[in-house]
Amino acid sequence: MNKITLLGDQSVRYPQTYSPAILETFDNKHPDNDYFVKFNCPEFTSLCPITGQPDFATLYISYVPNSKMVESKSLKLYLFSFRNHGDFHEDCINIIMKDLIKLMEPKYIEVWGKFTPRGGISIDPYANYGQAGTKWQDVAFARLANHDLYPEKVDNR
């Protein structure tokens, strides 16, 4: 089992710059089961790389673990590290997904950002990944191709 250092540590400081090294894992106690873990992150913020204006989003991170799982406090601190990070919405979503793939090597993962509108337009990038050579590669393609078939009524952001 990996050593978890952040959970329960009252002296933890929030990172001021993008910090993937803060992510921690623990062993999946049920690697023989395929199951989803979903994080709902309604307070994500980053900065526009051009204007420096803040962007706000709710992120949905869902994954099917392999042998490792991400520890939630480290994920919270990692997502906070984007607060002063300047990148477009699409970049943030792909960076988060790729960092989590590198960290955990999940069977499947998807990251969906629902950003609040700026200038009357909201941007909702979606990225996913399925482990190559497994059924999860097929699941990833199917979910990507069909992820947003039912347009939502956007009046709550």
N, C-alpha and C positions, 0 to 999 in steps of 0.2 A: 504494500500500500504506500502511496506517496505521502509525504509529510505535508499536512495542511497547516499552514502557519497563520493565515489571516482570520479564520473563523474563531471568534471568541476574543481576538486581540483588540482591546479597547484603545490602544494607542496608534492604530493604523491611520495613516494620513492619506487623503485623496490625492491621486497623481494629478499633476498640472499639465502633463504632456502625454501624448499617445503612448501607451505602455502595455504591449502584449505580454511582456515578461511577468506581469503581475498575476496572470492566469495560473490557477492550480487545478490539479485533477485528483481524483480518488478512484479506487478500483470499483468496477461494476460488479456487484454481487450476484447479478443474474445474466451473465453473458450468453447463456443458452436460450434466453427469451428475447424475442424481438418486441420492443415496446418504445413508445415515444416519450420523450421528456420535452415539455414545452415551458419556455420562459416568456412571460408577458412583461415588457419593459416600457411603461407608459411615460417615462420621464427622460428619454434620450435627447441629448443636445449635441450639436456640432456647430461648426462655423462655416459660412459660405467662404470658399477660398478666394473669391473676387472682392466681395464687399466687406467681409468680416462680420456680417450680420449673423445672429444666432438662428439656427434651424432647430425645430422641435419635432419629435416623432414618437410614435409608439412602435417599438420593435417586437416582432414575434420571432423567437428562435425555437425551432423544433428539431430534435434529432433522435435517431435511433442509436443508442450507444453500442460500442464494441467492447473493448476491455476497460476503457477509461471513461470517466465522466467529469464534467467541469464542475468545480465547486462554486456555489452560487454567490458567495460574498466576493470571491475573486472576480467573477463575471461582472458583478455590480461595479466594482472598482475599475475594471477594465473599460466598461462602457462609459463610466464617468470620465475616463482619460480622453474621450473624444470631445469633451466640453470646450477645449481650447484648440481643437484640431480642425484645420481647414481642409475640407474635401467635399466634393459634390455628393449628393445623396447616394447615387449609384455606387460611387467609390467606397463610401462608408460601409454599405451593406456587403459588398464583395470582400472588403478587407476583413470585416468581422467574420464572415463565413470562412475565409481562407485561414485566418488565425486559429479558429476553432477546429478546422480540419487538421491543421498541423499539430495542434495540441492533443487532440483526442483520437484522431483517425476513426471517426464514427462510421457506421454502416451507411447512414443517410443523414443529411442535414439540410435545413432550409432556413433562410433569414429573410424576413419581409419587413420593410420599413414603411410605415404610414405617416408621412410627413404632413405637418400643418401647411395650409396654403400660404404662398407668398405671391402677391400680385394676382390673386384670384385663381392660382393653379396649385393643386397638390400633386406631389410626386410620390409614387408608391413602388419603389424598386423591390424586386423579388429575385433571389438567387438560391440555387440549390445544388446539391451534389449527392451522387450515389456511388458507392465504392465500385470501382471498375471490376468487371468480370463476375459481378454478383447480381442477384435479383434486384438489388437496390439501385443499380445503374438504370434498369428499366423503369423502376418506380420514379426515379428522378426525372427522366424524360417525360413520363406521363403527367406527373404533377406540374412540371414546367409548362407543358403544352396546354394544360387545362386549369392552371392555378386561379384564374380570374374570369371564369366563364359567366359569372353572375355579377354584373356591375352593382356596386353598393350605392346607396343614397348617401352622399357626402354632405351631411348637415350638422355633424357633431364635432367638427374640428375647427 
